[in-house]
Structure formats: structure tokens, C-alpha cells
């Protein structure tokens, strides 16, 4: 009986993920990076393939320090804001074992 329940859950999971095909996903991974791209497919190991993908990562400590120095030199009040680093990757495979959070646009 447990095998039937697992099979039903697996079929539901596949159907659920199929609903995300060609939609823009935001995939957060364990090292703090985020990938934003159009989902093309997935596999049994939970790997997700994204097309037209951009990678976002936290700025380096040197970038934060430089921004803080500029902020202070300009005499601006309040907190320093530093944008995430962004680069275009194209087609990528994101290993499922490293995905911590998945968001769907729209």
C-alpha cells in the first residue's frame, strides 16, 4: 500500500513541476547565489535546467568596504546599499541537492 502512495505522490510532484516549464524561476542555492532563468526541465535527481539564466551573488567584502568609504566621503546619512553582482550565464544545470529555495515569477 505504501508503494501506491509513493507512486501517487511522485506523479503529483512531476505534474506540479511540469506546471513551471517555461516560467521564470528564482533558484537560491546553499552558497548564497541565486539563479534566475526560464525552467526547461528537471530530472529524478531534482536537477533543474534553466535557459536565459542570470546569476546573482553577494558583493565581495572589498566592494562593500569601497561603497562604505564612498558613502562616508559623500557625507550621506543612513545605511550603505550595495547591489548584488550579476552575470549572464545562458543555459545552466542547477544541482537539486544545492537548491534551498525556489520561487516562481508571476
The 8 nearest C-alpha neighbors of each residue, nearest first, counted from 0:
[[1, 3, 2, 4, 5, 6, 7, 8],
 [2, 0, 4, 3, 5, 6, 7, 8],
 [1, 3, 5, 0, 4, 6, 7, 8],
 [2, 4, 6, 0, 1, 5, 7, 8],
 [5, 3, 7, 1, 6, 2, 8, 0],
 [6, 4, 8, 2, 7, 3, 9, 1],
 [5, 7, 3, 9, 4, 8, 2, 10],
 [8, 6, 4, 10, 9, 5, 3, 11],
 [9, 7, 11, 5, 10, 6, 12, 4],
 [8, 10, 12, 6, 11, 7, 5, 13],
 [9, 11, 7, 13, 12, 8, 6, 14],
 [10, 12, 8, 14, 9, 13, 15, 7],
 [13, 11, 15, 9, 10, 14, 8, 16],
 [14, 12, 10, 16, 15, 11, 17, 9],
 [13, 15, 17, 11, 12, 16, 10, 18],
 [14, 16, 12, 13, 18, 17, 11, 19],
 [17, 15, 18, 13, 19, 14, 12, 20],
 [18, 16, 14, 19, 20, 15, 13, 40],
 [17, 19, 16, 15, 20, 14, 22, 21],
 [20, 18, 22, 17, 16, 21, 38, 15],
 [19, 21, 38, 22, 39, 17, 18, 40],
 [22, 20, 38, 37, 39, 19, 23, 18],
 [23, 21, 19, 37, 20, 38, 24, 103],
 [22, 24, 37, 36, 104, 103, 38, 21],
 [25, 23, 103, 35, 102, 36, 37, 26],
 [24, 26, 35, 102, 34, 101, 103, 27],
 [27, 25, 101, 34, 33, 100, 24, 35],
 [28, 26, 33, 100, 99, 98, 32, 101],
 [29, 27, 98, 97, 99, 30, 32, 31],
 [28, 30, 97, 31, 99, 98, 27, 32],
 [31, 29, 28, 32, 97, 27, 33, 56],
 [32, 30, 29, 28, 33, 56, 27, 57],
 [33, 31, 56, 55, 28, 30, 27, 34],
 [32, 34, 27, 55, 26, 54, 28, 56],
 [33, 35, 54, 26, 25, 53, 55, 52],
 [36, 34, 25, 53, 52, 24, 26, 54],
 [37, 35, 52, 49, 23, 51, 50, 24],
 [36, 38, 23, 50, 49, 21, 22, 24],
 [39, 37, 49, 20, 21, 22, 40, 48],
 [38, 40, 20, 48, 49, 21, 37, 50],
 [41, 39, 48, 38, 47, 20, 42, 49],
 [40, 42, 47, 46, 45, 48, 43, 39],
 [43, 41, 45, 44, 46, 40, 47, 48],
 [42, 44, 45, 41, 46, 13, 95, 47],
 [43, 45, 42, 46, 95, 96, 94, 41],
 [46, 44, 95, 43, 42, 41, 47, 94],
 [47, 45, 95, 94, 41, 44, 93, 42],
 [48, 46, 41, 93, 92, 40, 45, 49],
 [47, 49, 92, 40, 39, 91, 38, 41],
 [48, 50, 38, 37, 36, 91, 39, 90],
 [51, 49, 90, 37, 52, 36, 89, 38],
 [52, 50, 89, 36, 90, 37, 49, 53],
 [53, 51, 36, 89, 50, 35, 88, 87],
 [52, 54, 87, 35, 86, 88, 34, 36],
 [53, 55, 34, 86, 85, 33, 87, 35],
 [56, 54, 85, 33, 84, 32, 83, 34],
 [57, 55, 32, 84, 83, 58, 33, 31],
 [56, 58, 83, 84, 59, 55, 32, 31],
 [59, 57, 83, 84, 62, 56, 60, 63],
 [60, 58, 62, 61, 63, 57, 64, 84],
 [59, 61, 63, 62, 64, 58, 65, 57],
 [60, 62, 64, 59, 63, 65, 58, 66],
 [63, 61, 65, 59, 60, 64, 58, 66],
 [64, 62, 60, 66, 61, 65, 67, 59],
 [63, 65, 61, 67, 62, 66, 60, 68],
 [64, 66, 68, 62, 67, 63, 61, 69],
 [65, 67, 69, 63, 68, 64, 70, 62],
 [68, 66, 70, 64, 65, 69, 79, 71],
 [67, 69, 65, 71, 70, 66, 72, 64],
 [68, 70, 72, 66, 67, 71, 73, 65],
 [71, 69, 67, 73, 68, 72, 75, 66],
 [70, 72, 74, 68, 73, 69, 67, 75],
 [73, 71, 69, 74, 70, 68, 75, 67],
 [74, 72, 70, 71, 75, 69, 68, 76],
 [75, 73, 71, 72, 70, 76, 69, 77],
 [74, 76, 73, 70, 71, 77, 72, 78],
 [77, 75, 74, 78, 71, 70, 79, 73],
 [78, 76, 79, 75, 70, 80, 71, 74],
 [77, 79, 80, 76, 70, 67, 75, 81],
 [78, 80, 67, 81, 70, 77, 66, 63],
 [81, 79, 78, 82, 66, 63, 67, 70],
 [80, 82, 63, 79, 83, 66, 58, 62],
 [83, 81, 84, 80, 58, 57, 85, 56],
 [82, 84, 57, 56, 58, 55, 85, 81],
 [83, 85, 56, 55, 58, 57, 82, 86],
 [86, 84, 55, 54, 83, 53, 56, 87],
 [87, 85, 54, 53, 88, 55, 84, 52],
 [86, 88, 53, 89, 52, 54, 85, 51],
 [89, 87, 52, 53, 90, 86, 54, 91],
 [88, 90, 51, 52, 50, 87, 91, 53],
 [89, 91, 50, 49, 51, 52, 88, 92],
 [92, 90, 49, 48, 93, 89, 50, 52],
 [91, 93, 48, 47, 94, 49, 46, 90],
 [92, 94, 47, 46, 95, 48, 91, 98],
 [95, 93, 46, 96, 97, 92, 47, 45],
 [94, 96, 46, 45, 98, 97, 93, 44],
 [95, 97, 94, 98, 45, 46, 44, 99],
 [98, 96, 28, 95, 29, 94, 99, 93],
 [99, 97, 28, 95, 96, 27, 100, 29],
 [100, 98, 28, 27, 29, 97, 101, 26],
 [99, 101, 27, 98, 26, 102, 28, 25],
 [100, 102, 26, 25, 27, 24, 103, 99],
 [103, 101, 25, 24, 26, 104, 100, 27],
 [104, 102, 24, 23, 25, 105, 101, 22],
 [105, 103, 23, 24, 102, 22, 25, 35],
 [104, 103, 23, 22, 24, 102, 19, 25]]
